[in-house]
């Protein structure tokens, strides 16, 4: 089973003005067993820079303040982020929250803390893989124009996008097959 720990960031994406970060710090704000979110397509998510430490993630964002950040963050970590909220985090453009449980999902849908206007959506654990793949396609599409002159990186990013699209295609094929079997 693949998880967030299996995502390996490709440093080629560090050349982009836009960055895609995932924060899932399991050490803070945790009660009960550790959640495990299955990511069958983790090996395709090379566009994603994963952080397992909230403070390191915040420091990375502050240190690289000329970049525009999309942050995919756990519900536990957005609460702690809110407690450490700093106005200097203004280069965060979009936030997506993933939740451990349905209860957390309901709570986050009603979130009234920091970055409320930047939160794009909230996801249940079984949606995370699909959403990361879909967001990855959108992310690569957004950065491609900046790499028209660099044919090598442009080609590499296009290849990554094609792999993500193939994963989406497989996802939808599986959905159709599951519906056919239930009829």
C-alpha positions as semicolon CSV with decimal commas, in nm:
position;residue;x (nm);y (nm);z (nm)
1;X;0,000;0,000;0,000
2;X;0,136;0,339;-0,101
3;X;0,092;0,646;0,118
4;X;0,213;1,005;0,138
5;X;0,550;0,866;0,249
6;X;0,595;0,716;-0,099
7;X;0,577;1,052;-0,278
8;X;0,921;1,159;-0,401
9;X;0,951;1,523;-0,502
10;X;1,119;1,583;-0,837
11;X;1,352;1,881;-0,793
12;X;1,276;1,990;-1,150
13;X;0,951;2,130;-1,016
14;X;1,147;2,365;-0,790
15;X;1,214;2,579;-1,101
16;X;0,844;2,667;-1,126
17;X;0,701;2,988;-0,985
18;X;0,407;2,788;-0,854
19;X;0,467;2,523;-0,588
20;X;0,247;2,237;-0,473
21;X;0,303;2,139;-0,109
22;X;0,149;1,867;0,105
23;X;0,161;1,899;0,483
24;X;0,072;1,604;0,702
25;X;0,245;1,636;1,038
26;X;0,132;1,334;1,237
27;X;0,304;1,442;1,558
28;X;0,076;1,730;1,646
29;X;-0,290;1,759;1,735
30;X;-0,332;1,382;1,719
31;X;-0,567;1,171;1,928
32;X;-0,602;0,799;1,868
33;X;-0,439;0,581;1,606
34;X;-0,241;0,734;1,324
35;X;-0,442;0,775;1,006
36;X;-0,322;0,602;0,693
37;X;-0,446;0,746;0,368
38;X;-0,390;0,513;0,078
39;X;-0,244;0,676;-0,234
40;X;-0,222;0,416;-0,511
41;X;-0,080;0,683;-0,744
42;X;0,179;0,822;-0,501
43;X;0,467;0,742;-0,736
44;X;0,311;0,971;-1,000
45;X;0,290;1,267;-0,762
46;X;0,644;1,390;-0,819
47;X;0,516;1,748;-0,851
48;X;0,435;1,739;-0,478
49;X;0,676;1,856;-0,211
50;X;0,575;1,669;0,106
51;X;0,631;1,807;0,454
52;X;0,588;1,601;0,770
53;X;0,664;1,894;0,999
54;X;0,443;2,202;1,026
55;X;0,717;2,439;1,136
56;X;0,949;2,331;0,854
57;X;0,668;2,379;0,603
58;X;0,591;2,727;0,732
59;X;0,959;2,816;0,726
60;X;0,992;2,688;0,369
61;X;0,701;2,908;0,261
62;X;0,846;3,213;0,435
63;X;1,196;3,155;0,297
64;X;1,068;3,115;-0,057
65;X;0,825;3,405;-0,052
66;X;0,853;3,478;-0,425
67;X;0,676;3,152;-0,504
68;X;0,301;3,104;-0,526
69;X;0,192;2,813;-0,309
70;X;-0,090;2,562;-0,332
71;X;-0,109;2,386;0,003
72;X;-0,275;2,047;0,050
73;X;-0,298;2,019;0,427
74;X;-0,450;1,782;0,682
75;X;-0,735;1,904;0,899
76;X;-0,515;1,854;1,207
77;X;-0,246;2,076;1,067
78;X;-0,470;2,362;0,955
79;X;-0,582;2,398;1,316
80;X;-0,222;2,431;1,434
81;X;-0,142;2,656;1,140
82;X;-0,428;2,877;1,255
83;X;-0,277;2,890;1,605
84;X;0,057;2,999;1,454
85;X;-0,102;3,222;1,189
86;X;0,129;3,485;1,048
87;X;0,039;3,752;0,794
88;X;0,369;3,690;0,613
89;X;0,225;3,370;0,466
90;X;0,059;3,576;0,193
91;X;0,216;3,377;-0,091
92;X;-0,023;3,090;-0,017
93;X;-0,267;3,109;-0,305
94;X;-0,489;2,802;-0,261
95;X;-0,554;2,559;0,021
96;X;-0,706;2,213;0,000
97;X;-0,783;2,031;0,326
98;X;-0,795;1,655;0,364
99;X;-0,957;1,496;0,666
100;X;-0,903;1,180;0,868
101;X;-1,270;1,117;0,943
102;X;-1,617;1,218;0,835
103;X;-1,655;1,414;1,160
104;X;-1,339;1,612;1,076
105;X;-1,476;1,667;0,727
106;X;-1,796;1,825;0,864
107;X;-1,592;2,042;1,102
108;X;-1,364;2,163;0,823
109;X;-1,655;2,240;0,592
110;X;-1,756;2,492;0,858
111;X;-1,402;2,623;0,915
112;X;-1,395;2,981;1,029
113;X;-1,022;3,021;1,089
114;X;-0,727;3,151;0,891
115;X;-0,723;3,143;0,512
116;X;-1,098;3,087;0,493
117;X;-1,108;3,271;0,161
118;X;-0,824;3,060;0,016
119;X;-0,971;2,719;0,096
120;X;-1,076;2,557;-0,229
121;X;-1,229;2,239;-0,090
122;X;-1,226;1,978;0,185
123;X;-1,179;1,607;0,114
124;X;-1,254;1,277;0,280
125;X;-0,971;1,020;0,307
126;X;-1,104;0,810;0,019
127;X;-1,094;1,115;-0,213
128;X;-0,734;1,220;-0,151
129;X;-0,563;1,009;-0,419
130;X;-0,808;1,112;-0,690
131;X;-0,796;1,480;-0,590
132;X;-0,415;1,490;-0,580
133;X;-0,395;1,334;-0,925
134;X;-0,654;1,576;-1,064
135;X;-0,490;1,875;-0,896
136;X;-0,155;1,755;-1,030
137;X;-0,283;1,773;-1,387
138;X;-0,414;2,125;-1,323
139;X;-0,088;2,226;-1,157
140;X;0,129;2,103;-1,443
141;X;-0,100;2,271;-1,695
142;X;-0,054;2,598;-1,501
143;X;0,327;2,583;-1,498
144;X;0,383;2,459;-1,855
145;X;0,375;2,803;-2,023
146;X;0,675;2,908;-1,813
147;X;0,882;2,626;-1,963
148;X;0,817;2,673;-2,336
149;X;1,181;2,770;-2,386
150;X;1,319;2,480;-2,182
151;X;1,222;2,191;-2,407
152;X;1,362;1,927;-2,173
153;X;1,159;2,034;-1,871
154;X;0,855;2,107;-2,085
155;X;0,868;1,755;-2,229
156;X;0,927;1,602;-1,884
157;X;0,630;1,788;-1,731
158;X;0,409;1,687;-2,026
159;X;0,508;1,325;-1,970
160;X;0,421;1,356;-1,600
161;X;0,084;1,509;-1,691
162;X;0,012;1,225;-1,934
163;X;0,083;0,971;-1,660
164;X;-0,152;1,153;-1,425
165;X;-0,418;1,166;-1,697
166;X;-0,377;0,792;-1,751
167;X;-0,433;0,742;-1,377
168;X;-0,751;0,951;-1,398
169;X;-0,863;0,750;-1,698
170;X;-0,807;0,430;-1,499
171;X;-0,998;0,575;-1,205
172;X;-1,301;0,649;-1,424
173;X;-1,279;0,313;-1,595
174;X;-1,285;0,146;-1,254
175;X;-1,586;0,357;-1,155
176;X;-1,776;0,252;-1,467
177;X;-1,686;-0,113;-1,416
178;X;-1,799;-0,099;-1,053
179;X;-2,132;0,050;-1,159
180;X;-2,175;-0,215;-1,428
181;X;-2,115;-0,490;-1,173
182;X;-2,372;-0,348;-0,933
183;X;-2,648;-0,349;-1,196
